[in-house]
Amino acid sequence: MTRSTGRAVVIGAGVVGSAIALELARRGWDTTVVDRGPGPGHGSTAASSAVVRFTYGTVAGTAMAYEGASWWEHWVDHVDLPAGTALTTFVQCGMVFFDDPSGLARASAEVLAEVGVAHEWWSVDELHRRLPHLATGSWFPPTLVDDPAFAAPAAAELGGALFTPEAGYVSDPQLAAQNLADAAVRAGAAVRVRAEVVAVERDDRRVRGVLLADGTVLDADVVVNAAGPHSTVVNRLAGVLDDMRVSMRPLRQQVTHVRVPEGAIESVARHPATADLDGGIYFRPDHQALLVGGVEADCDPLVWLDDPDAFDLELDAAEWEAQAYRLARRIPGLGVPHDRRGVVGVYDVSDDWMPVLDRSSLDGWFMAVGTSGNQFKNGPIIGHCMAELIGAVRDGLDHDREPLVVRGPYRDLDIDLGTFSRWRAVTDEQRERGVLG
Ligand SMILES: Cc1cc2nc3c(=O)[nH]c(=O)nc-3n(C[C@H](O)[C@H](O)[C@H](O)COP(=O)(O)OP(=O)(O)OC[C@H]3O[C@@H](n4cnc5c(N)ncnc54)[C@H](O)[C@@H]3O)c2cc1C
């Protein structure tokens, strides 16, 4: 018997949209996910460093990331694809977060304790013992490479580090989205690629469907905006921007790949992911290389985009230099590579760097947007939360007055979706501390 609870269209087949499509299809929705790109996961998902960490400033954000990691731990069962299908993997190498004068690692530990995330404090001696190749000086605050302070001896030592053993990274983020999209198809969804939404069909109160560039109209009871850095462009098509207190802006981002010379670091592949806010970078292993990204240090210029499609795909030399030299200072045995390698991508940044996971003023129009460079890890659990929200609103929940709390199925943690409301007030403290590390 075919059962359908309604017609749903998801705009965007990144890790978020593909996960939403899978969860909706498994709940009986007649689901279509559309993407203007050549396949699932070719947007920001493809450029993602895919670090899975738990260091967020809010209880809801931390609970979501901790629950979310369980999806990666149970990936094979979750996607349930035929034997022989290439699957992404979760490398649970742990994560160290250096304790620097900003105090963010200590603030994070408090939230981890409140949520019940396993963590340890390493003294600086312990840090030396575990990761002897690291320089443990503190140069805080981060500086540009041509600043004389960059080459000066460290003024102090790091205070130690916060270690979360269950953190890690996902080996192939684009494949993760592909796995989710394939699972969605097995659950009955349709995936349409090279299919761009160019208009939204609506009446005064409700969304009715979407118009594709090739002239096809897809009728729908529910439409979900999961368009990544195009989220504002797509929300504008639906006419829902006036009702939002949180806005989104695309931001260009660059990640440097540093090949590790043979023998320079033993077992690079198992090196923990590392948040070095003291030095202005994060890094994580990638086979015999390290990926190095920026952490939006005050000295680093941010490249905001007016148009999410208009950005330079070439590596920026100054940014590459900052990341490579900062890593070389932290791991002196590494040196600076001769060749420039890396990837360029775009974040969909919200005012407080937290996502908007919500309904909108237009009935039937939902949003999973503003992922702000830190929600790859949560793609699968966002799928779960959005499908729960869409079902609850269909069944009559007034989410705006009584926000849905979703119980995580793996760790029994409550995730208050009110935290991710489009109406939340954004304070300076949230802006600073919403996303730690
Ligand atoms: C360089 C970089 C490093 C990152 N590192 C991490 C990390 O370490 N850990 C972490 O958790 N997160 C990280 N992130 C963030 C994470 O990758 C994103 O939050 C996540 O991938 C967003 O997924 P998405 O599905 O929302 O967006 P996307 O992957 O961008 O997918 C959106 C899709 O919508 C499609 N689309 C847009 N407009 C339309 C339209 N009109 N019609 C049809 N389709 C449309 C696009 O083609 C695209 O495929 C990083 C991001 C970048 C760029």
The ligand as an SDF file (V2000), in Angstrom:
LIG
                    3D

 53 58  0  0  0  0  0  0  0  0999 V2000
   35.2770   25.6830    3.9490 C   0  0  0  0  0  0  0  0  0  0  0  0
   34.2080   25.1410    4.8610 C   0  0  0  0  0  0  0  0  0  0  0  0
   34.5750   24.4060    5.9850 C   0  0  0  0  0  0  0  0  0  0  0  0
   33.5810   23.9010    6.8410 C   0  0  0  0  0  0  0  0  0  0  0  0
   33.9390   23.1230    7.9090 N   0  0  0  0  0  0  0  0  0  0  0  0
   32.9880   22.5900    8.7080 C   0  0  0  0  0  0  0  0  0  0  0  0
   33.3360   21.7120    9.7620 C   0  0  0  0  0  0  0  0  0  0  0  0
   34.5060   21.4100    9.9820 O   0  0  0  0  0  0  0  0  0  0  0  0
   32.3290   21.1670   10.5150 N   0  0  0  0  0  0  0  0  0  0  0  0
   31.0190   21.4770   10.3000 C   0  0  0  0  0  0  0  0  0  0  0  0
   30.1540   20.9600   11.0330 O   0  0  0  0  0  0  0  0  0  0  0  0
   30.6540   22.3280    9.3030 N   0  0  0  0  0  0  0  0  0  0  0  0
   31.6040   22.8630    8.5080 C   0  0  0  0  0  0  0  0  0  0  0  0
   31.2510   23.6910    7.4790 N   0  0  0  0  0  0  0  0  0  0  0  0
   29.8510   24.0600    7.3140 C   0  0  0  0  0  0  0  0  0  0  0  0
   29.0750   22.9910    6.6050 C   0  0  0  0  0  0  0  0  0  0  0  0
   29.8050   22.4680    5.5370 O   0  0  0  0  0  0  0  0  0  0  0  0
   27.7490   23.5790    6.1540 C   0  0  0  0  0  0  0  0  0  0  0  0
   27.0810   24.1120    7.2860 O   0  0  0  0  0  0  0  0  0  0  0  0
   26.8710   22.5260    5.5040 C   0  0  0  0  0  0  0  0  0  0  0  0
   27.5670   21.7920    4.5320 O   0  0  0  0  0  0  0  0  0  0  0  0
   25.6780   23.2170    4.8860 C   0  0  0  0  0  0  0  0  0  0  0  0
   24.9290   22.2500    4.1850 O   0  0  0  0  0  0  0  0  0  0  0  0
   23.6500   22.6870    3.3860 P   0  0  0  0  0  0  0  0  0  0  0  0
   23.0610   21.4440    2.8610 O   0  0  0  0  0  0  0  0  0  0  0  0
   22.8150   23.5840    4.2260 O   0  0  0  0  0  0  0  0  0  0  0  0
   24.2130   23.6550    2.2320 O   0  0  0  0  0  0  0  0  0  0  0  0
   24.8950   23.2980    0.8350 P   0  0  0  0  0  0  0  0  0  0  0  0
   25.8020   22.1390    0.9100 O   0  0  0  0  0  0  0  0  0  0  0  0
   25.4630   24.5710    0.3110 O   0  0  0  0  0  0  0  0  0  0  0  0
   23.6540   22.8380   -0.0380 O   0  0  0  0  0  0  0  0  0  0  0  0
   22.7170   23.7750   -0.5230 C   0  0  0  0  0  0  0  0  0  0  0  0
   22.3120   23.3160   -1.9100 C   0  0  0  0  0  0  0  0  0  0  0  0
   21.2460   24.1440   -2.3450 O   0  0  0  0  0  0  0  0  0  0  0  0
   21.3550   24.2480   -3.7540 C   0  0  0  0  0  0  0  0  0  0  0  0
   20.5810   25.4220   -4.1810 N   0  0  0  0  0  0  0  0  0  0  0  0
   20.8040   26.7180   -3.8690 C   0  0  0  0  0  0  0  0  0  0  0  0
   19.8640   27.4970   -4.4400 N   0  0  0  0  0  0  0  0  0  0  0  0
   19.0320   26.6800   -5.1220 C   0  0  0  0  0  0  0  0  0  0  0  0
   17.8780   26.8960   -5.9360 C   0  0  0  0  0  0  0  0  0  0  0  0
   17.3660   28.1410   -6.1590 N   0  0  0  0  0  0  0  0  0  0  0  0
   17.2880   25.8200   -6.5000 N   0  0  0  0  0  0  0  0  0  0  0  0
   17.7720   24.5530   -6.3080 C   0  0  0  0  0  0  0  0  0  0  0  0
   18.8730   24.3100   -5.5570 N   0  0  0  0  0  0  0  0  0  0  0  0
   19.4810   25.3480   -4.9640 C   0  0  0  0  0  0  0  0  0  0  0  0
   22.8570   24.3580   -4.0030 C   0  0  0  0  0  0  0  0  0  0  0  0
   23.1900   23.9520   -5.3120 O   0  0  0  0  0  0  0  0  0  0  0  0
   23.4300   23.4440   -2.9210 C   0  0  0  0  0  0  0  0  0  0  0  0
   23.7790   22.1720   -3.4130 O   0  0  0  0  0  0  0  0  0  0  0  0
   32.2270   24.1830    6.5810 C   0  0  0  0  0  0  0  0  0  0  0  0
   31.8510   24.9070    5.4450 C   0  0  0  0  0  0  0  0  0  0  0  0
   32.8320   25.3670    4.5780 C   0  0  0  0  0  0  0  0  0  0  0  0
   32.4200   26.1400    3.3460 C   0  0  0  0  0  0  0  0  0  0  0  0
  1  2  1  0
  2  3  1  0
  2 52  2  0
  3  4  2  0
  4  5  1  0
  4 50  1  0
  5  6  2  0
  6  7  1  0
  6 13  1  0
  7  8  2  0
  7  9  1  0
  9 10  1  0
 10 11  2  0
 10 12  1  0
 12 13  2  0
 13 14  1  0
 14 15  1  0
 14 50  1  0
 15 16  1  0
 16 17  1  0
 16 18  1  0
 18 19  1  0
 18 20  1  0
 20 21  1  0
 20 22  1  0
 22 23  1  0
 23 24  1  0
 24 25  2  0
 24 26  1  0
 24 27  1  0
 27 28  1  0
 28 29  2  0
 28 30  1  0
 28 31  1  0
 31 32  1  0
 32 33  1  0
 33 34  1  0
 33 48  1  0
 34 35  1  0
 35 36  1  0
 35 46  1  0
 36 37  1  0
 36 45  1  0
 37 38  2  0
 38 39  1  0
 39 40  1  0
 39 45  2  0
 40 41  1  0
 40 42  2  0
 42 43  1  0
 43 44  2  0
 44 45  1  0
 46 47  1  0
 46 48  1  0
 48 49  1  0
 50 51  2  0
 51 52  1  0
 52 53  1  0
M  END
$$$$
